[in-house]
Amino acid sequence: MMGLSSPGHWLILLLVILLVFGTGKLRNLGSDLGNAVKGFKKAVNDDDDKPATTESKRIDTPHDADDVNRSK
């Protein structure tokens, strides 16, 4: 059964990838991916630091106003 379980298969696959893409493109790809992850984490942390500023307003209905007057 052919699989990628042996180190020889991984080495050949790595060499083929290096030949196809080159070291420069792989280095740029790695740094771009790292910057994307950092930006995502920063955006998630910035959203957690800011509290929600929504205000809740209570609207008294006639039923609520009657209950308040009865309890006095």
Summary of the structure (lengths in Angstrom):
residues: 72
radius of gyration: 30.3
end to end distance: 84.7
largest distance: 85.9
contacts: 109
relative contact order: 0.05
helix: 74%
strand: 0%
